[in-house]
Amino acid sequence: MRPPCPPPELRQQALQALLAPDPQQKVLLALSLRAQAATFSIADRLDIETPAGLPGCPARPELRSHLDVPKRSPFTPQGLGALLHAVTHIEFNAINLALDAVWRFDGMPPAYYLDWVTVAAEEAQHFSLLQDHLQSLGYGYGDFPAHTGLWDMTHKTAGDVLARMALVPRTLEARGLDATPAMQAKLRHVGTPAALRAVEILDIILRDEIGHVAIGNRWYRHLCAQRGLDPIATYAELAATYGAPRLKGPFNLDARRAAGFDEDELALLGN
C-alpha cells in the first residue's frame, strides 16, 4: 500500500503563482491558493534560490519610470482609460508583492503566510474588477505605459521582512488610502456612468486596502517587538536606509487609524 502523498506546500505554491506571467492565470492561482490554504502545509524554511523572472509579468504594458508616464485628463474617454489602467497596474503589482511576502521570508508564524495569501486573493479580485471595467471602455491591461514603483521597493526590501512590512504595506500601500478619496472626488466630477462605476470599484478597494495596511502594521509591530526595537524610531531609520518616498498630504487620517496607525505615528506624517 502506497503511503499517502504529502499535501502541497503553501509557500512553494505562492512562488509558482508569482512566476506566472499571464495576468488571468495569476489571478486564478491567487484565488485558488486562498481557497485551498487550509489544506496545505506551510514550510518554516524554503531552501530555494530566488528564480529568474520575478515577478512573472506579461509583455505589456511597457514599463517606464513614474516620471515618464504621461498624465491624462479623466474628462476624456482615453484619459479615463489611462487613469483606470494605472490603478489596474497597481493592483497587478499588489498581487505580486503579496505572493512574494508569502514565499520569500522564512521563520514567520503560519498566520503571517495565511494573511498574505488572503491579501493576494483580494488584490486579484481588485485587478479583475478593474480589468473588466477597462474592457467595457474598449481598453485592456497593457494598452497604456505603466510605472515600476511598487515592485522597485519590493525588490529593495527582499533581504529583510521587517523592512518589507515597514516600507511596502505601511508606506506605499498606505499612500493609496490617502490618494483614493481625491481620485473618487475627481471621478464624481466627471460624472459619466463609467466614471461613477470606477468610484464604486474604488470603494471596494479602499475598504480592503485598509485591511491590507493593517496586516502590514500588525506584522511590523510583531517584528519590532521580537527584535526589541522601537517602531517609530525604526521606521525612520528604515525609510532613510531604503530611500522611501517622503510622504505628503493630504492624509486620510480616518483610514490610517482604521488600518492601525497610532496617534504618535499620525502626528509625524509629513515631517
C-alpha positions as CSV (number, residue, x, y, z in Angstrom):
1,M,0.0,0.0,0.0
2,R,1.5,3.3,-1.0
3,P,1.9,6.0,1.7
4,P,-0.4,9.0,1.3
5,C,1.0,11.9,-0.7
6,P,2.1,14.9,1.4
7,P,-0.2,17.9,1.0
8,P,1.0,20.7,-1.3
9,E,3.2,23.3,0.4
10,L,1.8,26.8,0.6
11,R,4.9,28.9,0.1
12,Q,6.0,27.0,-3.0
13,Q,2.6,27.3,-4.5
14,A,2.8,31.1,-3.9
15,L,6.1,31.2,-5.7
16,Q,4.6,29.4,-8.7
17,A,1.7,31.9,-8.8
18,L,4.3,34.8,-8.6
19,L,6.2,33.4,-11.6
20,A,3.0,33.1,-13.7
21,P,3.3,35.8,-16.5
22,D,-0.3,35.7,-17.7
23,P,-2.5,38.0,-15.5
24,Q,-5.5,35.8,-15.7
25,Q,-3.6,32.8,-14.7
26,K,-2.0,34.7,-11.8
27,V,-5.5,35.8,-10.7
28,L,-6.8,32.2,-10.8
29,L,-3.8,30.8,-8.9
30,A,-4.1,33.5,-6.2
31,L,-7.7,32.8,-5.7
32,S,-7.1,29.0,-5.6
33,L,-4.3,29.4,-3.1
34,R,-6.6,31.2,-0.7
35,A,-9.5,28.7,-1.2
36,Q,-7.2,25.7,-0.5
37,A,-4.8,27.3,2.0
38,A,-6.2,25.3,5.0
39,T,-5.3,22.0,3.3
40,F,-1.7,23.0,2.5
41,S,1.4,22.5,4.7
42,I,3.5,25.6,5.5
43,A,7.3,25.3,5.5
44,D,9.2,27.2,8.1
45,R,12.1,27.4,5.7
46,L,12.4,27.1,2.0
47,D,15.8,26.2,0.5
48,I,15.1,27.8,-2.8
49,E,17.3,30.3,-4.6
50,T,15.4,33.2,-6.0
51,P,14.5,32.2,-9.5
52,A,14.9,34.3,-12.6
53,G,11.9,36.1,-13.9
54,L,10.4,37.5,-10.8
55,P,7.7,38.7,-10.9
56,G,6.1,36.9,-13.8
57,C,4.6,39.7,-16.0
58,P,3.1,39.9,-19.5
59,A,5.0,41.5,-22.3
60,R,2.8,44.6,-22.0
61,P,2.4,47.2,-20.5
62,E,5.6,49.0,-21.4
63,L,7.2,49.8,-18.1
64,R,8.7,53.3,-17.5
65,S,9.9,55.5,-14.7
66,H,6.9,57.1,-13.0
67,L,8.3,60.5,-14.3
68,D,7.9,59.2,-17.9
69,V,4.3,58.1,-17.7
70,P,2.1,60.7,-19.3
71,K,-0.8,62.1,-17.3
72,R,-4.1,62.5,-19.0
73,S,-7.4,64.1,-18.0
74,P,-10.1,61.7,-16.9
75,F,-12.6,64.1,-18.6
76,T,-11.8,62.4,-21.9
77,P,-12.5,58.7,-22.7
78,Q,-8.9,58.0,-23.3
79,G,-7.8,59.8,-20.2
80,L,-10.3,57.9,-18.0
81,G,-9.0,54.7,-19.5
82,A,-5.4,55.7,-18.7
83,L,-6.3,56.5,-15.1
84,L,-8.1,53.2,-14.6
85,H,-5.2,51.4,-16.3
86,A,-2.8,53.0,-13.8
87,V,-4.9,51.7,-10.9
88,T,-5.2,48.3,-12.6
89,H,-1.4,48.1,-12.8
90,I,-1.0,49.0,-9.1
91,E,-3.4,46.1,-8.3
92,F,-1.5,43.7,-10.5
93,N,1.7,44.6,-8.7
94,A,-0.1,44.3,-5.4
95,I,-0.9,40.6,-6.2
96,N,2.8,40.0,-6.9
97,L,4.0,41.7,-3.7
98,A,1.6,39.7,-1.5
99,L,2.7,36.5,-3.1
100,D,6.4,37.5,-2.7
101,A,5.8,38.2,1.0
102,V,4.5,34.6,1.3
103,W,7.3,32.7,-0.4
104,R,10.3,34.8,0.4
105,F,10.6,35.2,4.2
106,D,11.4,32.2,6.4
107,G,10.6,31.8,10.0
108,M,7.4,33.7,10.3
109,P,4.3,32.3,12.2
110,P,1.8,30.4,10.0
111,A,-0.7,33.3,10.5
112,Y,1.7,35.6,8.6
113,Y,1.6,33.4,5.5
114,L,-2.1,33.0,5.6
115,D,-2.6,36.7,6.0
116,W,-0.6,37.5,2.8
117,V,-2.4,34.7,0.9
118,T,-5.6,36.4,1.7
119,V,-4.2,39.8,0.6
120,A,-3.1,38.2,-2.7
121,A,-6.6,36.9,-3.4
122,E,-8.2,40.2,-2.6
123,E,-5.8,42.1,-4.9
124,A,-6.6,39.6,-7.6
125,Q,-10.3,40.4,-7.2
126,H,-9.5,44.1,-7.4
127,F,-7.5,43.6,-10.6
128,S,-10.3,41.6,-12.1
129,L,-12.9,44.3,-11.3
130,L,-10.7,47.0,-12.9
131,Q,-9.8,44.9,-15.9
132,D,-13.4,44.2,-16.6
133,H,-14.3,47.9,-16.4
134,L,-11.4,48.8,-18.6
135,Q,-12.6,46.3,-21.2
136,S,-16.1,47.8,-21.1
137,L,-14.4,51.1,-22.2
138,G,-12.7,49.4,-25.1
139,Y,-9.2,49.0,-23.4
140,G,-7.3,46.2,-21.9
141,Y,-4.4,45.8,-19.4
142,G,-1.3,46.6,-21.3
143,D,-2.8,49.3,-23.6
144,F,-1.0,52.2,-21.7
145,P,2.5,52.5,-20.3
146,A,2.9,51.9,-16.6
147,H,5.5,52.6,-13.9
148,T,7.5,50.2,-11.7
149,G,7.5,52.0,-8.4
150,L,5.7,49.4,-6.2
151,W,7.8,46.5,-7.3
152,D,11.0,48.5,-7.0
153,M,10.6,48.8,-3.3
154,T,9.6,45.1,-3.1
155,H,12.9,44.3,-4.7
156,K,14.9,46.6,-2.4
157,T,13.4,45.0,0.7
158,A,13.9,41.4,-0.4
159,G,16.5,40.8,2.3
160,D,14.6,41.8,5.4
161,V,10.9,41.1,6.3
162,L,11.0,44.0,8.8
163,A,11.9,46.5,6.0
164,R,9.3,44.9,3.7
165,M,6.5,45.3,6.2
166,A,7.6,48.9,7.0
167,L,8.0,50.2,3.5
168,V,5.6,48.3,1.3
169,P,2.2,47.9,3.1
170,R,2.8,50.7,5.7
171,T,4.2,53.2,3.2
172,L,3.4,52.6,-0.4
173,E,0.1,50.9,0.0
174,A,-0.9,53.4,2.8
175,R,-0.4,56.2,0.3
176,G,-3.3,54.6,-1.6
177,L,-5.5,55.3,1.4
178,D,-4.6,58.9,1.1
179,A,-5.0,59.2,-2.7
180,T,-8.2,57.3,-3.2
181,P,-10.7,60.0,-1.8
182,A,-9.3,62.7,-4.1
183,M,-9.4,60.3,-7.1
184,Q,-13.0,59.5,-6.3
185,A,-13.9,63.2,-6.0
186,K,-12.4,63.8,-9.4
187,L,-14.3,60.9,-10.9
188,R,-17.6,62.1,-9.4
189,H,-16.9,65.5,-11.0
190,V,-16.5,63.7,-14.4
191,G,-19.9,62.2,-13.7
192,T,-20.3,59.8,-16.5
193,P,-21.6,56.3,-15.8
194,A,-18.1,54.9,-16.5
195,A,-16.5,57.3,-14.0
196,L,-19.2,56.6,-11.4
197,R,-18.7,52.8,-11.8
198,A,-15.0,53.5,-11.1
199,V,-15.9,55.3,-7.9
200,E,-17.8,52.2,-6.8
201,I,-14.8,49.9,-7.5
202,L,-12.5,52.2,-5.6
203,D,-14.9,52.0,-2.6
204,I,-14.3,48.2,-2.6
205,I,-10.6,48.7,-3.0
206,L,-10.3,51.3,-0.2
207,R,-12.2,49.0,2.2
208,D,-9.9,46.1,1.5
209,E,-6.7,48.1,1.5
210,I,-7.4,49.3,5.0
211,G,-7.2,45.7,6.0
212,H,-4.1,45.1,4.0
213,V,-2.3,48.0,5.6
214,A,-3.5,46.8,9.0
215,I,-1.8,43.4,8.2
216,G,1.4,45.2,7.4
217,N,1.1,47.2,10.7
218,R,0.5,44.0,12.7
219,W,3.5,42.1,11.4
220,Y,5.7,45.2,11.5
221,R,4.9,45.6,15.2
222,H,5.3,41.9,15.8
223,L,8.8,42.0,14.3
224,C,9.8,45.2,16.2
225,A,8.7,43.5,19.5
226,Q,10.6,40.3,18.6
227,R,13.8,42.3,17.9
228,G,13.4,44.7,20.8
229,L,13.0,47.8,18.5
230,D,11.1,51.0,18.9
231,P,8.6,51.0,16.0
232,I,8.7,54.8,15.3
233,A,12.5,55.2,15.5
234,T,13.0,52.1,13.5
235,Y,10.6,53.2,10.8
236,A,12.5,56.5,10.4
237,E,15.8,54.6,10.1
238,L,14.4,52.1,7.5
239,A,12.8,54.9,5.4
240,A,16.2,56.7,5.2
241,T,18.2,53.5,4.6
242,Y,15.9,52.3,1.7
243,G,15.1,55.6,0.2
244,A,11.4,55.5,0.9
245,P,9.4,58.4,-0.7
246,R,8.7,61.3,1.5
247,L,5.0,61.3,2.5
248,K,2.9,64.3,1.5
249,G,-0.6,65.3,2.5
250,P,-3.5,65.4,2.5
251,F,-3.7,62.3,4.6
252,N,-6.7,60.1,5.1
253,L,-6.4,60.0,8.9
254,D,-9.6,58.1,9.5
255,A,-8.5,55.3,7.1
256,R,-5.0,55.3,8.6
257,R,-6.4,54.9,12.1
258,A,-8.6,52.1,10.9
259,A,-5.5,50.5,9.4
260,G,-3.8,50.5,12.8
261,F,-1.6,53.6,12.8
262,D,-1.5,55.2,16.3
263,E,-1.7,58.9,17.1
264,D,2.1,59.3,17.6
265,E,2.7,58.0,14.1
266,L,0.0,60.2,12.6
267,A,1.4,63.2,14.3
268,L,4.7,62.6,12.4
269,L,3.2,62.4,8.9
270,G,4.8,64.9,6.5
271,N,7.6,65.8,8.9
